[in-house]
Each structure stands twice: as structure tokens, then as C-alpha cells.
């Protein structure tokens, strides 16, 4: 892969996981926790993000093959999902695919919120997992696959830092600043979604896409 492709992969995974966007939910869910408990929650959530992204990189494509789903169809479905998430982010809202009101209400009554709903599905939900699967399918060597796994680990580290500094970041950015960051990430995510849809259409209808190319 070219350098710009590596940058694109890392950016895509970071934008979809969106650690900054998870801060308001994290603060609300851990407001009553002791400092030690919050540190444990952060650590568990970051580890879960790393594990989910790593496991998805190695077994996600095999699951698609098992169910007989073509990568073209999966790319289109993933692109539509990401586009819906992006539209919600552009309106500074949480997509239902990330965290529904019912899940938020249920999480408020849980003692341990690190794995569910913080790590799954808030940060590593269907959007993040499908993105990893699509990029792994495009790899041509173990090095490229290893890079995607490394991206997941780095993003998990960023999640750990963001959540450990959740309160200072929330105070520094404020509601307006958080919304601006979310909208910028939503715009980037929309571009990634369109690329996935276009790639999927090219895989399913190569003749059609060829006729549209100047």
C-alpha cells in the first residue's frame, strides 16, 4: 500500500471509533464512580476496543465467507451504515447504531459499563468492525494486515488517553467544541462511507462502474 492508504486506514478507524464523541457518555455513566473505579473502567474499555478490532481483523472476513456474503454487497451495506452514522454526527447526535436511548437507560443501572455500552457498541460497534473487515480484504500482504491491527491498538491507546482526560477535555472544549469536533469527524466519515459504497458497486457491477469512468 501507498503511504496515503495507510494514513486513510488509520484516519478511518480513528474517526469511526471517535473517542472524543464517547466522552460525554463516559462522563455521564461514570459520574458516581470513585477515581479508582473510573480508572478501571477506562482501562477495561480501552482493552476491549483493542481486542474487538484485533479479532475482527483476523476472523471478520472468514465469517462473511461462511455466510456466503460477497465483499461487494458487504461494502455497500457498510457504506450505508457509515453514512447514516455520519449524518447523525453532522447533526451532533449519537447514531442509533452506536447507542440507543433504551441502551443508555439500561446502562445507567449497571455497575460495570466499560465493555457494554462504552466499548461495544459505542466505540467498536458495527461501523468500526465492518470498516476493519473491508480494509483487511483490500490488503495484499501480512504486513498490511499487521498495520491494520497496529492501527486498532493505537486507536485503543488514544481511547485510553481520551477517557482518562475526559473531564479536562470536556471542560476545555465545552459543548460547542465537542459538537464541532463531532461534525468534522462526521464529514470525514461521510466521505469514507461514499468510498465504501462506490467500491462495493464496482465489485458487484464492474461494467456499470467502468462506463461511468471518464
N, C-alpha and C positions, 0 to 999 in steps of 0.2 A: 504493500500500500504506500501511497504518497504521504508526505507529511501532513498535507491538508486533510486527508482522510482520517488520519489518527486524531487530529485536532477536532474534526467533526464528530467522531465517535465519542470522545471524552466529553465534549460540549453537550451532545445529545443526552448521554446518561446523566450528567450533572443537572441539566435543565429539567429532565423528566422526574428525577428523584426530588429536586427542588428543596434542599434543606432549609432555605430561608422561609419558604412558604409553610414549612411544618412548624416553625417557631411558635406562632400564635396558638396552635392546637396543643403543642407541648406545654406551653406555659399554663394554659387553662386546665390541662389534665393533671399537672404535677404541682399545682399551686399549694396543695395541702401536704405535700411530701416534705420530709426532712432533707437537709442538704445531702446527707449520705445516701438516702433513698433516691434522690434525683440523680446523683452521680451514677448509681447502679442502673437506673432507668436509661440514662444516656448511653452507658457502655453496652447494655444489652441491645438497645435499638440499633446502635452502630454495627455491632457484631451480626445481628440478624440481617441488616441490609447487605453486608459483605457476603454472608452465607447464601442468601437468596440469589444475588446477582451471579455469584460463582457457580452455584448449582444449575441455574438457568442456562449459563453459557455452555455447560457440558451435556445437559440432558434435554434441554428445550427442543432442539431440532429432532431428537430421537422420538419425542412424544408426538410431534407433528407427523413424522413418518409412520408411527404406529397407527394413528388415526386416519392416515391417508390424505392429509391436508397438504395441498401444494403451497409452496412458498409464495407464489404469486397471489393466491387468494388470501393467505395469511397477511401478507404485506398490505393489501388493500384494507382488510379488516382492522389491522393495527393502525394504519394511517387514519382511518375514520375515527377510531377511538382517540388517538392523539389529537386529532383536530377538534373533537368535542371538548377534550381537556383544555386545549389551547384557548378555545373560545371562552370557557369559564374563567381561565386565568386572565384573559384580556378584560374581563369584567370584574377582576379582583375577587373572584369567588372560588370556592372549592368545588371541583367536579364531583358528581355523584359516584363516579368510578373510583375516586380516591377515598371519600369519607362521606357517608350518607348521614342525615340527621338522626336516623334510628341508631346507627353505629356510634355516633357521638354521645347519644343519651345512654346507651349501654356501657360505653367506655367510662363514663363519669362515675359509674358504680363499681368499677373494677379497681382492685388494688395494684395489679401489675398491668401497665398499659404499654410497656416497652415493645413487645412483639406485636400485639394487636391492641389498638389500631395504629400505633406510631410507625413501626417498621412496615407492617403489612395491614391494610393496603395503602396507607397514607403516602409512604415514600417508595416502596417497591411493590406496587400493585400491578395490574395487567399491562399498563402502559410501559413501565420500566422493563418488565420481563419480556414483553414482545419486542421491544427495541433491541435488547441484548440478543435475542434469538435471530432477528433479521441481520444484525451486523455479523454475528458468528457465521451465518450462512454465506456471507459475502467474503469471508476470509479464504485465503489460499495457502496458508501455512500455519504451523503450530505457533509460530512467533506472533502472528496476527491475533490468534485466539488468546494467547497469553497476554497480549496487550489489552484486549478487552477485559479479561479477568483483572488485570492490574488497574484498569480504569475503575472497575467496580470497587476495588479495595481502596483506591484513593478517594473516591466519592464517599465511601463509608467513613473514611478518616475526616473528610470535610463535614459529614453529618455529625460526627462526634464533637468536632470543634464548634460547629454552629449551635448545637443543643447545649453544650457546656457554657457557651456565652449567650444563651438565649435571652436572658433578661437584659444585659447591656445592649445587645443588638436591637431588641425591641424598643428600648428607650431611645437609643441613638437614631434609629430610622423613623420611629413613630408610625402611626397608621398610614399616613400618606407615603412615606418612604417605602414601607413594606408593599403597598399597593403598586408603586412604581416598579419595584424590582419584579413583582409577580407579573405585571403586564409585559415588561421587557422579555422575561422568560417565556411568557405565553406567545409572544410574537415569534421567537426563535423556535418554539415547539410547533407552531403552525407551519413554519417553513419545512421542518423535518417531516411533519405529517404529510404534506403535499408531495414531498420527495418519495416517501414510502408508497403513497397511492400511485404515483407515476411509475415507480419501479415495479409495483405489482401488476399494473396494467400492461407494462412492457413484457412481463413474464407470461401473462395469460394471452395477450393479443399482440404478438410481435409484429404482425403485418400491419395492424392498425397504427401502432406507435411509429413504425417505420414510415408510413405515409404522412404522418404529422411532422416528421423531422425535415427541416428545410434542406 
